[in-house]
């Protein structure tokens, strides 16, 4: 394990200044569970702070040495009961490149294709397909176009889809389950405006 240079140690001290301790060594001392938790935290963050709740100065120095030795980490700093520990994360393998067509479309829109973006796009495509299936079933009469709360959203979508073809196929294209009245509805009678009496 290569020791940290003075410059690198100084940089890490500056970065650690804003951190809070995320692992606490309790009254039982440095147990295997505590070391496993420190290992997980180093994998996630590289630079962490550890607080020792108890123990005298010699015990704390021994704990810091044990942690660094067992986890192949560097002791950046020890201030009282707080240890600053650093372990460089190994370089991760590069993610596979997205398909060329999708990458080209995203580049033309100025976006970066990520795995989360692909999942969101797949979910949107599945929702569109589900809506198309519902529209087909409404059109074929397999499910009613009305619900007890009014016109179903799928039926509204069907009416919008069918609007351009209404002229070609006649009135049958937009017919719903209830025939509409041809007579215009009468307007409500309006009388003189009433004033509220002053109180």
Z-matrix of the N, CA and C atoms (Angstrom, degrees):
N
C 1 1.455
C 2 1.528 1 108.94
N 3 1.325 2 116.04 1 121.95
C 4 1.457 3 121.14 2 -178.20
C 5 1.524 4 109.97 3 -75.54
N 6 1.333 5 118.68 4 129.45
C 7 1.466 6 118.98 5 179.24
C 8 1.526 7 111.33 6 -68.40
N 9 1.323 8 115.89 7 154.57
C 10 1.461 9 121.10 8 -179.88
C 11 1.524 10 110.23 9 -74.17
N 12 1.327 11 115.81 10 140.35
C 13 1.465 12 119.95 11 175.37
C 14 1.531 13 109.36 12 -73.09
N 15 1.314 14 116.16 13 161.26
C 16 1.469 15 120.57 14 -179.46
C 17 1.517 16 111.47 15 -61.53
N 18 1.344 17 115.45 16 -39.94
C 19 1.460 18 119.66 17 -179.84
C 20 1.531 19 110.84 18 -65.20
N 21 1.331 20 116.44 19 -45.16
C 22 1.474 21 120.58 20 -179.25
C 23 1.527 22 110.49 21 -64.88
N 24 1.333 23 116.97 22 -40.25
C 25 1.462 24 120.74 23 179.07
C 26 1.537 25 110.52 24 -62.06
N 27 1.352 26 115.42 25 -40.25
C 28 1.465 27 120.16 26 178.61
C 29 1.533 28 111.06 27 -64.45
N 30 1.354 29 117.11 28 -41.31
C 31 1.464 30 120.95 29 177.41
C 32 1.532 31 111.03 30 -61.55
N 33 1.334 32 115.56 31 -43.33
C 34 1.466 33 119.74 32 -178.87
C 35 1.523 34 111.31 33 -66.42
N 36 1.345 35 116.95 34 -35.66
C 37 1.464 36 119.61 35 176.77
C 38 1.521 37 110.77 36 -62.04
N 39 1.335 38 115.53 37 -40.72
C 40 1.459 39 119.82 38 178.27
C 41 1.523 40 111.89 39 -64.55
N 42 1.337 41 116.94 40 -40.91
C 43 1.471 42 120.47 41 178.44
C 44 1.526 43 111.15 42 -66.87
N 45 1.337 44 116.81 43 -35.97
C 46 1.462 45 120.57 44 -176.18
C 47 1.520 46 112.11 45 -75.31
N 48 1.318 47 117.52 46 -14.46
C 49 1.468 48 120.50 47 -176.67
C 50 1.528 49 111.65 48 -58.20
N 51 1.340 50 118.02 49 -37.62
C 52 1.468 51 121.39 50 -177.20
C 53 1.526 52 113.00 51 -87.99
N 54 1.326 53 118.35 52 -4.15
C 55 1.471 54 120.77 53 -177.36
C 56 1.520 55 111.43 54 -82.03
N 57 1.317 56 115.83 55 155.62
C 58 1.466 57 122.93 56 172.49
C 59 1.522 58 108.16 57 -112.04
N 60 1.342 59 117.82 58 151.50
C 61 1.470 60 119.72 59 177.98
C 62 1.526 61 111.19 60 -61.46
N 63 1.336 62 116.73 61 131.36
C 64 1.467 63 119.80 62 -179.63
C 65 1.528 64 112.46 63 -110.87
N 66 1.348 65 116.99 64 -9.03
C 67 1.468 66 121.47 65 175.05
C 68 1.521 67 107.30 66 -129.84
N 69 1.334 68 116.02 67 136.87
C 70 1.468 69 120.64 68 179.44
C 71 1.525 70 108.45 69 -120.81
N 72 1.328 71 115.67 70 129.12
C 73 1.472 72 121.21 71 175.22
C 74 1.522 73 106.01 72 -87.38
N 75 1.325 74 116.89 73 114.65
C 76 1.462 75 121.86 74 -173.86
C 77 1.509 76 113.69 75 -83.91
N 78 1.357 77 114.69 76 -162.08
C 79 1.468 78 121.68 77 -176.45
C 80 1.528 79 112.53 78 -66.86
N 81 1.345 80 117.26 79 -24.15
C 82 1.469 81 119.82 80 -179.07
C 83 1.517 82 112.30 81 -77.16
N 84 1.318 83 117.51 82 -8.11
C 85 1.460 84 120.69 83 178.85
C 86 1.524 85 112.06 84 88.59
N 87 1.301 86 115.25 85 -158.82
C 88 1.472 87 121.69 86 -175.41
C 89 1.533 88 109.02 87 -85.44
N 90 1.321 89 116.89 88 90.24
C 91 1.464 90 121.47 89 -179.84
C 92 1.530 91 109.73 90 -91.21
N 93 1.327 92 115.57 91 171.77
C 94 1.471 93 120.41 92 178.72
C 95 1.522 94 111.28 93 -64.05
N 96 1.340 95 117.15 94 -34.33
C 97 1.465 96 120.61 95 179.07
C 98 1.529 97 110.99 96 -64.82
N 99 1.334 98 116.11 97 -39.99
C 100 1.469 99 119.97 98 179.51
C 101 1.526 100 109.77 99 -66.00
N 102 1.325 101 117.02 100 -41.79
C 103 1.471 102 120.32 101 179.88
C 104 1.528 103 109.97 102 -65.41
N 105 1.342 104 117.43 103 -39.27
C 106 1.469 105 120.35 104 177.88
C 107 1.530 106 110.23 105 -63.61
N 108 1.330 107 117.53 106 -39.12
C 109 1.477 108 120.87 107 178.61
C 110 1.529 109 110.97 108 -67.04
N 111 1.331 110 116.77 109 -39.82
C 112 1.471 111 119.71 110 176.84
C 113 1.524 112 110.18 111 -63.90
N 114 1.338 113 116.85 112 -39.29
C 115 1.466 114 120.99 113 178.14
C 116 1.527 115 110.78 114 -61.77
N 117 1.350 116 117.21 115 -45.23
C 118 1.472 117 120.52 116 178.07
C 119 1.526 118 111.26 117 -61.73
N 120 1.331 119 116.33 118 -41.18
C 121 1.469 120 119.97 119 -179.47
C 122 1.519 121 111.39 120 -66.73
N 123 1.324 122 117.70 121 -37.37
C 124 1.468 123 120.61 122 177.98
C 125 1.523 124 111.32 123 -68.01
N 126 1.340 125 116.73 124 -35.99
C 127 1.471 126 119.33 125 176.36
C 128 1.514 127 111.10 126 -63.45
N 129 1.335 128 115.99 127 -35.57
C 130 1.457 129 119.76 128 -177.09
C 131 1.524 130 112.82 129 -82.66
N 132 1.340 131 117.95 130 -37.01
C 133 1.468 132 120.23 131 -169.09
C 134 1.526 133 115.77 132 -119.33
N 135 1.312 134 120.03 133 -15.99
C 136 1.477 135 124.89 134 -175.93
C 137 1.527 136 112.77 135 70.59
N 138 1.319 137 117.82 136 -49.61
C 139 1.463 138 121.70 137 -176.62
C 140 1.520 139 108.28 138 -120.30
N 141 1.343 140 117.32 139 120.83
C 142 1.461 141 120.11 140 -177.11
C 143 1.527 142 110.07 141 -136.73
N 144 1.338 143 113.92 142 164.41
C 145 1.454 144 121.13 143 171.26
C 146 1.523 145 108.20 144 -113.35
N 147 1.343 146 116.01 145 140.06
C 148 1.462 147 122.74 146 178.79
C 149 1.520 148 107.12 147 -125.01
N 150 1.334 149 116.21 148 132.38
C 151 1.470 150 120.14 149 178.44
C 152 1.526 151 109.74 150 -106.23
N 153 1.307 152 115.72 151 133.79
C 154 1.461 153 121.25 152 174.71
C 155 1.521 154 107.72 153 -97.70
N 156 1.324 155 117.26 154 117.62
C 157 1.462 156 121.03 155 -176.15
C 158 1.522 157 111.68 156 -74.32
N 159 1.307 158 118.19 157 -29.96
C 160 1.463 159 120.62 158 -176.94
C 161 1.520 160 110.73 159 -139.70
N 162 1.340 161 115.00 160 -167.50
C 163 1.459 162 120.52 161 178.22
C 164 1.516 163 111.89 162 89.25
N 165 1.336 164 115.01 163 150.45
C 166 1.464 165 118.48 164 177.90
C 167 1.523 166 110.04 165 -85.81
N 168 1.320 167 116.43 166 -179.83
C 169 1.467 168 120.78 167 -174.55
C 170 1.523 169 112.05 168 -60.14
N 171 1.313 170 117.93 169 -42.91
C 172 1.474 171 120.60 170 -178.68
C 173 1.529 172 110.83 171 -64.51
N 174 1.333 173 116.74 172 -40.77
C 175 1.467 174 120.49 173 179.61
C 176 1.529 175 110.11 174 -64.35
N 177 1.324 176 116.33 175 -40.71
C 178 1.474 177 119.63 176 -179.45
C 179 1.526 178 110.78 177 -65.51
N 180 1.317 179 117.60 178 -40.83
C 181 1.476 180 119.97 179 177.78
C 182 1.525 181 110.73 180 -64.09
N 183 1.348 182 116.26 181 -38.16
C 184 1.463 183 119.93 182 177.64
C 185 1.526 184 110.61 183 -65.28
N 186 1.348 185 116.84 184 -40.28
C 187 1.458 186 120.55 185 178.67
C 188 1.527 187 111.38 186 -62.11
N 189 1.332 188 115.69 187 -44.03
C 190 1.468 189 119.36 188 -179.45
C 191 1.531 190 110.35 189 -62.84
N 192 1.328 191 116.88 190 -41.80
C 193 1.469 192 120.09 191 177.68
C 194 1.522 193 111.94 192 -63.50
N 195 1.340 194 116.79 193 -40.93
C 196 1.467 195 121.09 194 179.66
C 197 1.528 196 111.23 195 -64.73
N 198 1.337 197 115.61 196 -43.42
C 199 1.479 198 119.62 197 179.73
C 200 1.523 199 109.92 198 -59.83
N 201 1.332 200 116.61 199 -48.98
C 202 1.471 201 120.26 200 -177.04
C 203 1.529 202 111.26 201 -65.08
N 204 1.310 203 116.31 202 -36.44
C 205 1.470 204 119.60 203 -178.94
C 206 1.526 205 111.41 204 -71.07
N 207 1.340 206 117.48 205 -45.13
C 208 1.466 207 120.28 206 -176.21
C 209 1.521 208 113.19 207 -73.93
N 210 1.346 209 117.48 208 -29.62
C 211 1.459 210 120.35 209 -175.55
C 212 1.525 211 112.96 210 -106.13
N 213 1.325 212 117.94 211 6.21
C 214 1.474 213 122.39 212 -178.35
C 215 1.530 214 110.50 213 52.86
N 216 1.325 215 115.92 214 48.16
C 217 1.463 216 122.23 215 -178.01
C 218 1.521 217 109.45 216 -114.31
N 219 1.335 218 116.16 217 171.38
C 220 1.462 219 122.55 218 179.95
C 221 1.521 220 109.12 219 -112.12
N 222 1.340 221 116.09 220 135.78
C 223 1.459 222 120.60 221 173.04
C 224 1.518 223 107.54 222 -84.99
N 225 1.328 224 116.46 223 109.56
C 226 1.463 225 120.53 224 -177.99
C 227 1.515 226 109.89 225 -80.60
N 228 1.348 227 116.88 226 -43.40
C 229 1.448 228 120.47 227 -173.36
C 230 1.512 229 109.70 228 -162.79
N 231 1.352 230 116.48 229 150.26
C 232 1.460 231 120.81 230 171.77
C 233 1.518 232 107.21 231 -133.31
N 234 1.339 233 115.93 232 117.89
C 235 1.457 234 121.30 233 177.61
C 236 1.519 235 106.98 234 -119.37
N 237 1.307 236 116.94 235 104.66
C 238 1.459 237 121.09 236 -178.63
C 239 1.513 238 111.12 237 60.76
N 240 1.345 239 115.36 238 -116.18
C 241 1.467 240 120.72 239 -177.94
C 242 1.521 241 112.65 240 -96.67
N 243 1.333 242 118.62 241 7.40
C 244 1.461 243 122.02 242 -177.37
C 245 1.526 244 109.67 243 -110.00
N 246 1.353 245 115.63 244 127.75
C 247 1.470 246 122.15 245 176.55
C 248 1.518 247 108.26 246 -105.51
N 249 1.321 248 116.46 247 140.11
C 250 1.462 249 121.65 248 170.69
C 251 1.521 250 106.66 249 -109.81
N 252 1.353 251 115.76 250 119.50
C 253 1.466 252 121.50 251 -173.87
C 254 1.519 253 109.07 252 -122.51
N 255 1.337 254 115.47 253 140.40
C 256 1.469 255 120.88 254 -178.61
C 257 1.521 256 109.13 255 -132.02
N 258 1.320 257 115.42 256 136.42
C 259 1.463 258 121.52 257 170.77
C 260 1.522 259 107.45 258 -143.67
N 261 1.318 260 115.71 259 124.71
C 262 1.465 261 120.12 260 -177.52
C 263 1.517 262 109.86 261 -68.56
N 264 1.313 263 114.51 262 135.96
C 265 1.462 264 120.48 263 179.35
C 266 1.519 265 108.44 264 -79.46
N 267 1.336 266 118.92 265 135.82
C 268 1.471 267 119.37 266 177.08
C 269 1.515 268 110.80 267 -66.11
N 270 1.325 269 116.44 268 148.09
C 271 1.466 270 121.07 269 179.78
C 272 1.518 271 109.25 270 -63.25
N 273 1.335 272 115.89 271 130.74
C 274 1.462 273 120.19 272 179.38
C 275 1.516 274 109.70 273 -86.45
N 276 1.336 275 115.29 274 151.38
C 277 1.461 276 120.03 275 178.25
C 278 1.522 277 109.63 276 -65.50
N 279 1.315 278 116.35 277 143.39
C 280 1.460 279 120.52 278 -179.48
C 281 1.521 280 110.60 279 -66.29
N 282 1.322 281 115.12 280 142.78
C 283 1.468 282 120.65 281 178.44
C 284 1.527 283 108.94 282 -69.54
N 285 1.338 284 118.39 283 147.99
C 286 1.466 285 119.85 284 178.43
C 287 1.517 286 111.15 285 -62.32
N 288 1.327 287 115.50 286 144.16
C 289 1.460 288 120.64 287 -177.91
C 290 1.525 289 109.96 288 -71.31
N 291 1.349 290 118.09 289 143.33
C 292 1.467 291 119.74 290 178.65
C 293 1.520 292 111.02 291 -69.71
N 294 1.323 293 115.04 292 166.40
C 295 1.463 294 120.71 293 -179.71
C 296 1.524 295 110.19 294 -58.67
N 297 1.332 296 116.74 295 147.41
C 298 1.466 297 120.54 296 -174.05
C 299 1.518 298 112.94 297 -61.33
N 300 1.332 299 117.54 298 -41.70
C 301 1.467 300 119.82 299 -177.27
C 302 1.517 301 110.33 300 -63.96
N 303 1.339 302 116.08 301 -46.50
C 304 1.458 303 120.11 302 -179.41
C 305 1.521 304 110.66 303 -64.75
N 306 1.320 305 116.14 304 -39.74
C 307 1.465 306 120.81 305 179.54
C 308 1.525 307 110.18 306 -64.88
N 309 1.340 308 116.67 307 -40.22
C 310 1.464 309 119.97 308 179.31
C 311 1.515 310 111.93 309 -64.89
N 312 1.358 311 116.78 310 -42.48
C 313 1.468 312 119.78 311 178.32
C 314 1.518 313 110.53 312 -62.96
N 315 1.324 314 116.29 313 -43.17
C 316 1.461 315 119.56 314 -178.99
C 317 1.518 316 110.90 315 -65.85
N 318 1.343 317 116.59 316 -38.90
C 319 1.463 318 119.27 317 179.52
C 320 1.514 319 111.07 318 -65.13
N 321 1.352 320 116.79 319 -38.52
C 322 1.463 321 119.45 320 179.64
C 323 1.526 322 111.24 321 -65.93
N 324 1.364 323 116.77 322 -28.47
C 325 1.462 324 119.53 323 177.03
C 326 1.518 325 111.14 324 -88.88
N 327 1.321 326 117.39 325 -2.80
C 328 1.458 327 120.81 326 179.96
C 329 1.514 328 112.80 327 77.55
N 330 1.344 329 118.16 328 26.79
C 331 1.457 330 121.67 329 -178.43
C 332 1.524 331 109.78 330 -109.74
N 333 1.312 332 115.38 331 163.75
C 334 1.454 333 121.99 332 174.76
C 335 1.523 334 107.03 333 -111.02
N 336 1.330 335 117.26 334 127.64
C 337 1.463 336 121.26 335 -177.92
C 338 1.516 337 108.43 336 -82.41
N 339 1.321 338 116.54 337 123.55
C 340 1.455 339 121.66 338 176.16
C 341 1.516 340 108.36 339 -120.84
N 342 1.314 341 115.62 340 169.97
C 343 1.466 342 120.41 341 179.12
C 344 1.531 343 109.80 342 -64.42
N 345 1.341 344 116.99 343 -38.28
C 346 1.462 345 120.27 344 178.58
C 347 1.529 346 110.69 345 -64.57
N 348 1.344 347 116.41 346 -38.20
C 349 1.456 348 120.52 347 177.98
C 350 1.523 349 111.56 348 -64.71
N 351 1.348 350 116.28 349 -38.67
C 352 1.472 351 120.00 350 177.98
C 353 1.530 352 110.58 351 -63.97
N 354 1.347 353 116.27 352 -41.83
C 355 1.463 354 119.71 353 -179.98
C 356 1.519 355 110.67 354 -64.40
N 357 1.332 356 117.02 355 -41.11
C 358 1.460 357 120.39 356 178.98
C 359 1.528 358 110.40 357 -63.90
N 360 1.339 359 117.10 358 -39.70
C 361 1.466 360 120.25 359 179.38
C 362 1.528 361 110.77 360 -65.76
N 363 1.346 362 116.59 361 -40.77
C 364 1.463 363 119.77 362 177.76
C 365 1.532 364 110.72 363 -62.55
N 366 1.347 365 116.73 364 -39.48
C 367 1.469 366 119.97 365 179.08
C 368 1.527 367 110.67 366 -65.46
N 369 1.346 368 117.22 367 -40.22
C 370 1.473 369 120.09 368 178.16
C 371 1.520 370 110.68 369 -64.74
N 372 1.341 371 117.11 370 -41.97
C 373 1.467 372 120.38 371 178.45
C 374 1.526 373 111.25 372 -62.41
N 375 1.337 374 116.56 373 -41.52
C 376 1.465 375 119.94 374 179.74
C 377 1.524 376 110.94 375 -64.76
N 378 1.350 377 116.78 376 -38.15
C 379 1.468 378 120.27 377 178.72
C 380 1.521 379 110.97 378 -66.63
N 381 1.338 380 117.32 379 -39.67
C 382 1.470 381 120.51 380 177.58
C 383 1.523 382 110.79 381 -63.57
N 384 1.338 383 116.04 382 -42.17
C 385 1.463 384 120.12 383 179.63
C 386 1.523 385 110.80 384 -64.12
N 387 1.348 386 116.72 385 -40.04
C 388 1.459 387 120.55 386 179.02
C 389 1.528 388 110.62 387 -63.70
N 390 1.342 389 117.32 388 -40.62
C 391 1.459 390 120.96 389 178.18
C 392 1.530 391 111.28 390 -64.97
N 393 1.346 392 116.24 391 -39.40
C 394 1.472 393 119.15 392 177.48
C 395 1.525 394 111.22 393 -63.85
N 396 1.350 395 116.42 394 -39.67
C 397 1.463 396 119.75 395 178.27
C 398 1.528 397 111.15 396 -63.42
N 399 1.333 398 116.51 397 -41.99
C 400 1.468 399 119.99 398 178.80
C 401 1.530 400 109.95 399 -63.67
N 402 1.332 401 116.59 400 -42.07
C 403 1.459 402 120.09 401 179.43
C 404 1.526 403 111.09 402 -61.17
N 405 1.331 404 116.32 403 -41.55
C 406 1.466 405 119.55 404 177.82
C 407 1.526 406 111.18 405 -62.23
N 408 1.333 407 117.21 406 -41.66
C 409 1.457 408 120.17 407 -178.70
C 410 1.520 409 110.93 408 -67.81
N 411 1.355 410 117.24 409 -36.42
C 412 1.467 411 119.85 410 176.47
C 413 1.517 412 109.60 411 -65.76
N 414 1.332 413 117.40 412 -43.28
C 415 1.461 414 122.15 413 -179.24
C 416 1.535 415 111.04 414 -61.50
N 417 1.339 416 116.25 415 -38.99
C 418 1.462 417 119.86 416 -178.05
C 419 1.530 418 112.20 417 -82.80
N 420 1.347 419 117.29 418 -6.88
C 421 1.454 420 120.60 419 177.86
C 422 1.508 421 114.08 420 83.87
N 423 1.323 422 118.19 421 13.43
C 424 1.459 423 120.29 422 179.77
C 425 1.520 424 111.82 423 -74.88
N 426 1.343 425 117.43 424 -29.64
C 427 1.463 426 120.79 425 173.67
C 428 1.521 427 107.67 426 -127.00
N 429 1.343 428 118.19 427 147.72
C 430 1.467 429 120.09 428 -177.17
C 431 1.523 430 110.67 429 -68.65
N 432 1.325 431 114.46 430 150.31
C 433 1.456 432 118.87 431 179.40
C 434 1.518 433 111.01 432 -85.79
N 435 1.352 434 116.84 433 -5.23
C 436 1.462 435 120.23 434 178.92
C 437 1.512 436 108.60 435 -120.50
N 438 1.306 437 114.93 436 145.15
C 439 1.453 438 120.89 437 172.18
C 440 1.511 439 107.27 438 -112.12
N 441 1.324 440 117.93 439 175.97
C 442 1.458 441 118.32 440 -179.30
C 443 1.516 442 111.33 441 -71.86
N 444 1.349 443 117.78 442 -11.02
C 445 1.449 444 121.22 443 177.80
C 446 1.525 445 111.72 444 -101.55
N 447 1.311 446 119.19 445 8.20
C 448 1.452 447 121.08 446 179.18
C 449 1.513 448 110.36 447 121.65
N 450 1.326 449 115.21 448 -162.70
C 451 1.459 450 121.06 449 -176.67
C 452 1.519 451 109.76 450 -68.05
N 453 1.314 452 117.29 451 129.41
C 454 1.454 453 121.18 452 -179.59
C 455 1.520 454 110.43 453 -67.85
N 456 1.352 455 118.57 454 149.14
C 457 1.461 456 119.81 455 179.04
C 458 1.516 457 112.43 456 -58.02
N 459 1.338 458 117.05 457 -36.41
C 460 1.459 459 119.58 458 179.66
C 461 1.524 460 111.02 459 -65.00
N 462 1.355 461 116.87 460 -35.74
C 463 1.460 462 119.81 461 179.09
C 464 1.524 463 110.28 462 -68.60
N 465 1.351 464 116.72 463 -37.56
C 466 1.459 465 119.38 464 175.57
C 467 1.512 466 110.61 465 -60.49
N 468 1.349 467 115.34 466 -42.21
C 469 1.466 468 119.41 467 179.20
C 470 1.526 469 110.30 468 -64.27
N 471 1.338 470 117.06 469 -37.89
C 472 1.466 471 120.22 470 178.74
C 473 1.518 472 110.12 471 -63.81
N 474 1.343 473 117.03 472 -42.17
C 475 1.459 474 120.25 473 179.69
C 476 1.524 475 110.46 474 -61.43
N 477 1.348 476 116.70 475 -39.80
C 478 1.466 477 119.44 476 178.52
C 479 1.513 478 111.03 477 -66.61
N 480 1.332 479 116.12 478 -40.54
C 481 1.469 480 119.69 479 -179.74
C 482 1.516 481 110.37 480 -65.00
N 483 1.351 482 117.12 481 -38.86
C 484 1.456 483 121.01 482 -175.32
C 485 1.525 484 114.14 483 -79.96
N 486 1.323 485 119.70 484 -12.62
C 487 1.460 486 121.52 485 -176.08
C 488 1.529 487 114.20 486 -55.00
N 489 1.337 488 121.19 487 -46.59
C 490 1.461 489 118.94 488 -179.43
C 491 1.524 490 113.14 489 -62.65
N 492 1.334 491 117.27 490 -31.16
C 493 1.461 492 119.90 491 -176.66
C 494 1.519 493 112.56 492 -87.42
N 495 1.339 494 117.98 493 -0.20
C 496 1.459 495 119.81 494 -174.60
C 497 1.521 496 111.63 495 -65.15
N 498 1.333 497 117.90 496 -37.79
C 499 1.459 498 120.31 497 -179.58
C 500 1.510 499 111.74 498 -66.07
N 501 1.311 500 117.33 499 -36.15
C 502 1.459 501 121.38 500 -176.70
C 503 1.518 502 111.30 501 -74.50
N 504 1.329 503 117.48 502 -39.71
C 505 1.451 504 119.27 503 -174.43
C 506 1.516 505 113.34 504 -99.87
N 507 1.323 506 117.15 505 -3.79
C 508 1.467 507 119.52 506 177.19
C 509 1.508 508 111.63 507 86.39
N 510 1.318 509 114.88 508 -160.46
C 511 1.459 510 121.07 509 -173.53
C 512 1.512 511 112.31 510 -72.53
N 513 1.355 512 117.97 511 -17.83
C 514 1.459 513 120.25 512 -177.38
C 515 1.519 514 112.14 513 -65.52
N 516 1.341 515 116.78 514 -25.70
C 517 1.465 516 119.59 515 -175.08
C 518 1.520 517 111.97 516 -66.64
N 519 1.331 518 118.09 517 -34.54
C 520 1.464 519 120.73 518 -176.78
C 521 1.515 520 112.52 519 -107.86
N 522 1.324 521 119.21 520 11.72
C 523 1.452 522 121.63 521 -177.66
C 524 1.521 523 109.95 522 -69.64
N 525 1.323 524 116.28 523 136.04
C 526 1.453 525 121.39 524 175.22
C 527 1.516 526 108.32 525 -105.64
N 528 1.349 527 116.55 526 -176.74
C 529 1.459 528 119.23 527 -177.03
C 530 1.523 529 112.08 528 -70.46
N 531 1.333 530 119.85 529 -22.67
C 532 1.460 531 121.84 530 179.68
C 533 1.523 532 109.57 531 -109.78
N 534 1.343 533 119.65 532 124.33
C 535 1.467 534 119.77 533 179.71
C 536 1.515 535 110.76 534 -68.82
N 537 1.331 536 115.48 535 144.54
C 538 1.458 537 120.25 536 179.73
C 539 1.518 538 110.27 537 -89.62
N 540 1.312 539 115.54 538 149.81
C 541 1.456 540 120.84 539 177.68
C 542 1.521 541 109.01 540 -77.25
N 543 1.328 542 116.45 541 139.22
C 544 1.464 543 120.19 542 -179.79
C 545 1.522 544 111.49 543 -83.99
N 546 1.354 545 117.13 544 -23.45
C 547 1.462 546 120.18 545 -178.70
C 548 1.523 547 109.18 546 -76.29
N 549 1.333 548 116.33 547 137.54
C 550 1.470 549 117.40 548 178.49
C 551 1.518 550 110.23 549 -68.71
N 552 1.305 551 116.69 550 147.04
C 553 1.456 552 120.12 551 179.88
C 554 1.519 553 109.38 552 -74.20
N 555 1.336 554 117.33 553 139.52
C 556 1.474 555 119.53 554 -178.12
C 557 1.519 556 110.99 555 -68.62
N 558 1.329 557 115.40 556 145.31
C 559 1.454 558 120.56 557 177.91
C 560 1.518 559 109.06 558 -78.53
N 561 1.298 560 117.96 559 148.29
C 562 1.472 561 119.05 560 178.86
C 563 1.529 562 109.78 561 -68.21
N 564 1.345 563 114.91 562 143.63
C 565 1.461 564 118.88 563 179.87
C 566 1.514 565 109.26 564 -71.73
N 567 1.338 566 114.00 565 138.69
C 568 1.456 567 117.22 566 179.24
C 569 1.513 568 108.72 567 -116.36
N 570 1.299 569 117.36 568 128.60
C 571 1.459 570 122.67 569 179.33
C 572 1.520 571 109.34 570 -107.10
N 573 1.308 572 115.73 571 -170.93
C 574 1.463 573 118.59 572 177.95
C 575 1.533 574 110.41 573 -64.22
N 576 1.303 575 115.39 574 145.99
C 577 1.455 576 119.73 575 -177.87
C 578 1.533 577 110.16 576 -70.93
N 579 1.305 578 115.32 577 131.91
C 580 1.460 579 119.90 578 -178.82
C 581 1.525 580 109.70 579 -89.71
N 582 1.322 581 114.10 580 142.56
C 583 1.464 582 119.46 581 177.19
C 584 1.527 583 107.97 582 -103.84
N 585 1.293 584 113.68 583 143.45
C 586 1.467 585 118.21 584 176.02
C 587 1.518 586 109.35 585 -77.53
N 588 1.305 587 116.59 586 135.28
C 589 1.478 588 117.64 587 178.79
C 590 1.520 589 110.87 588 -66.71
N 591 1.313 590 114.89 589 144.43
C 592 1.473 591 119.23 590 178.79
C 593 1.513 592 108.93 591 -75.03
N 594 1.322 593 114.14 592 143.60
C 595 1.468 594 118.13 593 179.09
C 596 1.510 595 110.87 594 -109.66
